[in-house]
Amino acid sequence: MISGGRWTTNSASDVANVIATCKSNKLICLLENHDTTGYGEASGAYSLSSAADYWISIKSALQGQERYVMVNIGNEPYGNSTIANWTNDTKNAVTKLRNAGLDHVLVVDAPNWGQDNGGVMKNNAASVQAADPRHNLLFSVHMYSQYSSASTITSYIDTFKNNNLPPTAGTLYPILMRLTDQRLLETGWEPSDEPGRPPRHIYRLTTEGATLARQRLAARTTSSAPITQTRPAGGLA
């Protein structure tokens, strides 16, 4: 979703249509505000407080959908500067949303362009969760660049699990890494166009990966069994 910072605003009716599409396909809808990306470094990026104001402005589309919708307050809400503000800014945004009557599962992204290089989210997640009167937050880290080994990923996630906190890897990178280890993908690096942002992994299928993909696609095309999607009974708790 876009709140009008760098791109055209998504209206409440836009959001309602997205939610309806998700529900018709039996999907849980994860909405996120992209205007916060790289706040403090990226020109025009919105603060978490402004992102919260956007969600409140379209709450007519959100209320009553708590079983089917999760709200990511803001994507990658800090670059690599002023990341110490992440904790209080996240608490304040959560409080603002709860006071406005938004009772959804709230997803909070890590600073450092989502990577949490300095461990700010990891070290303060417990206090942020405690500040939510519903204790219903999901902590999202974007595992690219520095997450180049399985041990790094496991160590980070275990810190949350050991403190009874729910983490999520908000990217496909762990899956892509496994496919690379299986020699189904080859990988390289691409510099970012945005100053201060880390380089991105780029991937392409190997010969073996392309062969497997064609085989799986052919099997899916010729299969007579319907493809089904599932969600928790009754939606989200």
C-alpha positions as CSV (number, residue, x, y, z in Angstrom):
1,M,0.0,0.0,0.0
2,I,1.1,3.6,-0.7
3,S,0.3,6.5,1.6
4,G,1.2,9.3,-0.8
5,G,4.8,9.9,0.1
6,R,6.6,9.0,-3.1
7,W,3.8,7.4,-5.0
8,T,0.1,7.8,-5.5
9,T,-2.0,7.1,-2.4
10,N,-4.0,3.9,-2.2
11,S,-7.5,4.8,-1.1
12,A,-9.7,2.9,1.3
13,S,-11.6,1.4,-1.7
14,D,-8.3,0.3,-3.2
15,V,-7.5,-1.5,0.0
16,A,-11.0,-3.0,0.3
17,N,-10.6,-4.5,-3.2
18,V,-7.3,-6.0,-2.3
19,I,-8.7,-7.6,0.8
20,A,-11.8,-8.9,-1.1
21,T,-9.5,-10.5,-3.7
22,C,-7.4,-12.2,-1.0
23,K,-10.5,-13.5,0.7
24,S,-12.0,-14.8,-2.6
25,N,-8.8,-16.8,-3.1
26,K,-8.7,-18.1,0.5
27,L,-5.6,-16.1,1.3
28,I,-4.6,-14.2,4.4
29,C,-3.8,-10.6,3.3
30,L,-0.6,-8.9,4.4
31,L,-0.8,-5.2,3.7
32,E,2.3,-3.0,4.0
33,N,3.1,0.7,3.7
34,H,6.0,1.0,1.3
35,D,6.5,4.8,1.8
36,T,8.6,4.3,4.9
37,T,11.4,2.4,3.0
38,G,14.8,3.8,4.0
39,Y,13.5,6.6,6.3
40,G,16.4,8.9,7.3
41,E,18.3,8.1,4.1
42,A,15.9,7.8,1.2
43,S,14.5,11.1,0.0
44,G,10.8,11.4,0.6
45,A,10.5,8.4,2.9
46,Y,7.7,8.7,5.5
47,S,8.1,8.2,9.2
48,L,6.4,5.3,11.1
49,S,4.1,7.9,12.7
50,S,3.0,9.1,9.3
51,A,2.5,5.5,8.2
52,A,0.3,4.9,11.2
53,D,-1.7,7.9,10.3
54,Y,-2.3,6.4,6.8
55,W,-3.6,3.1,8.2
56,I,-6.0,5.1,10.5
57,S,-7.2,7.1,7.6
58,I,-8.4,4.0,5.8
59,K,-9.5,2.0,8.9
60,S,-13.0,1.8,7.4
61,A,-11.5,-0.8,5.0
62,L,-9.7,-2.6,7.7
63,Q,-12.0,-2.9,10.7
64,G,-14.0,-6.1,10.7
65,Q,-11.3,-7.9,8.7
66,E,-9.0,-8.8,11.6
67,R,-9.3,-12.5,10.9
68,Y,-8.1,-12.1,7.3
69,V,-5.7,-9.2,7.4
70,M,-2.3,-8.5,8.9
71,V,-0.9,-4.9,8.8
72,N,2.8,-4.2,8.3
73,I,3.1,-0.7,9.6
74,G,6.0,0.3,7.4
75,N,8.4,-1.5,5.1
76,E,12.1,-1.2,6.1
77,P,11.4,1.9,8.2
78,Y,14.9,3.1,8.6
79,G,18.1,3.1,6.5
80,N,21.3,2.8,8.4
81,S,21.1,6.2,10.2
82,T,19.2,7.1,13.4
83,I,18.3,3.5,13.9
84,A,18.3,3.9,17.7
85,N,15.0,5.7,17.2
86,W,13.4,2.5,15.9
87,T,12.3,1.2,19.3
88,N,10.4,4.3,20.5
89,D,9.1,5.1,17.1
90,T,7.7,1.6,16.7
91,K,6.2,1.6,20.1
92,N,4.5,4.9,19.4
93,A,3.2,3.8,16.1
94,V,1.7,0.6,17.6
95,T,0.1,2.6,20.4
96,K,-1.4,5.1,17.9
97,L,-2.9,2.2,15.9
98,R,-4.3,0.4,18.9
99,N,-5.8,3.6,20.3
100,A,-7.5,4.1,16.9
101,G,-9.2,0.7,17.2
102,L,-7.1,-1.3,14.9
103,D,-6.8,-4.7,16.5
104,H,-5.1,-6.6,13.7
105,V,-1.9,-8.6,13.9
106,L,0.7,-5.9,13.3
107,V,4.0,-6.6,11.5
108,V,7.0,-4.5,12.4
109,D,10.0,-4.4,10.1
110,A,13.6,-4.1,11.3
111,P,15.8,-1.0,10.7
112,N,19.0,-1.1,8.5
113,W,16.9,-1.5,5.4
114,G,15.1,-4.4,7.1
115,Q,18.3,-6.3,7.9
116,D,18.8,-5.3,11.6
117,N,22.6,-5.2,11.2
118,G,23.0,-3.6,14.6
119,G,20.6,-5.9,16.4
120,V,18.3,-3.0,17.4
121,M,15.1,-5.0,16.7
122,K,16.5,-8.2,18.1
123,N,17.6,-6.5,21.3
124,N,14.4,-4.5,21.9
125,A,11.7,-6.7,20.5
126,A,10.6,-7.8,23.9
127,S,10.0,-4.3,25.1
128,V,8.1,-3.4,21.9
129,Q,5.9,-6.5,22.3
130,A,5.2,-5.5,25.9
131,A,4.2,-2.0,24.8
132,D,1.4,-3.5,22.7
133,P,-1.7,-3.9,24.8
134,R,-2.8,-6.8,22.6
135,H,0.7,-8.4,22.6
136,N,0.0,-9.3,19.0
137,L,3.1,-8.2,17.0
138,L,5.1,-10.1,14.4
139,F,8.8,-9.1,13.9
140,S,10.0,-9.1,10.4
141,V,13.7,-9.2,9.3
142,H,14.7,-9.1,5.6
143,M,17.3,-11.7,5.2
144,Y,19.5,-10.6,2.3
145,S,23.1,-9.4,2.1
146,Q,24.5,-10.2,5.5
147,Y,22.4,-13.4,5.8
148,S,24.7,-15.5,3.7
149,S,24.8,-18.7,5.8
150,A,22.4,-21.0,7.4
151,S,24.1,-20.5,10.8
152,T,23.6,-16.7,10.7
153,I,19.9,-17.2,9.9
154,T,19.4,-19.8,12.6
155,S,21.2,-17.8,15.2
156,Y,19.1,-14.7,14.6
157,I,15.8,-16.5,14.6
158,D,16.7,-18.6,17.7
159,T,17.1,-15.4,19.7
160,F,13.5,-14.6,19.1
161,K,12.3,-18.2,19.7
162,N,14.2,-18.4,23.0
163,N,12.4,-15.3,24.2
164,N,9.0,-16.5,23.0
165,L,8.8,-13.8,20.4
166,P,7.4,-14.4,16.8
167,P,9.9,-13.7,14.1
168,T,9.4,-13.9,10.4
169,A,11.8,-13.7,7.5
170,G,10.1,-11.1,5.4
171,T,11.8,-12.1,2.1
172,L,12.3,-15.2,0.0
173,Y,16.1,-15.2,0.6
174,P,16.2,-18.2,2.9
175,I,14.4,-20.3,0.3
176,L,16.6,-18.9,-2.5
177,M,19.7,-19.8,-0.5
178,R,18.5,-23.4,-0.1
179,L,17.9,-23.6,-3.9
180,T,21.4,-22.2,-4.4
181,D,22.9,-24.8,-2.1
182,Q,21.1,-27.5,-4.2
183,R,22.7,-26.0,-7.3
184,L,19.3,-25.1,-8.8
185,L,20.2,-21.4,-8.8
186,E,23.3,-19.3,-9.4
187,T,23.7,-16.0,-7.6
188,G,25.5,-12.7,-7.9
189,W,25.5,-9.2,-6.5
190,E,23.9,-6.0,-7.9
191,P,24.7,-2.6,-6.4
192,S,21.8,-0.6,-5.2
193,D,20.7,2.6,-6.9
194,E,19.9,4.2,-3.5
195,P,22.9,5.6,-1.6
196,G,23.7,3.7,1.6
197,R,21.5,0.7,0.7
198,P,23.3,-2.6,0.7
199,P,23.8,-4.5,-2.6
200,R,21.1,-7.0,-3.6
201,H,21.5,-10.7,-4.5
202,I,20.4,-11.5,-8.0
203,Y,19.5,-15.1,-9.0
204,R,19.0,-17.1,-12.1
205,L,18.2,-20.7,-12.8
206,T,21.1,-23.1,-13.5
207,T,20.7,-25.7,-16.2
208,E,19.6,-28.2,-13.6
209,G,17.2,-25.7,-12.1
210,A,15.7,-24.9,-15.5
211,T,15.2,-28.6,-16.2
212,L,13.5,-29.2,-12.9
213,A,11.3,-26.1,-13.3
214,R,10.1,-27.3,-16.7
215,Q,9.4,-30.8,-15.3
216,R,7.4,-29.4,-12.4
217,L,5.5,-27.0,-14.7
218,A,4.6,-29.9,-17.1
219,A,3.4,-32.0,-14.2
220,R,1.3,-29.3,-12.9
221,T,-0.2,-28.5,-16.3
222,T,-1.1,-32.2,-17.0
223,S,-2.3,-33.0,-13.5
224,S,-6.1,-33.6,-13.1
225,A,-6.0,-32.8,-9.4
226,P,-7.2,-29.4,-8.4
227,I,-4.7,-27.0,-6.9
228,T,-5.9,-25.8,-3.5
229,Q,-4.9,-23.1,-1.1
230,T,-5.5,-23.3,2.6
231,R,-5.6,-20.9,5.6
232,P,-6.2,-21.3,9.3
233,A,-9.8,-22.2,10.1
234,G,-11.8,-19.0,10.7
235,G,-8.8,-16.9,9.5
236,L,-6.3,-15.4,11.9
237,A,-6.7,-15.8,15.6
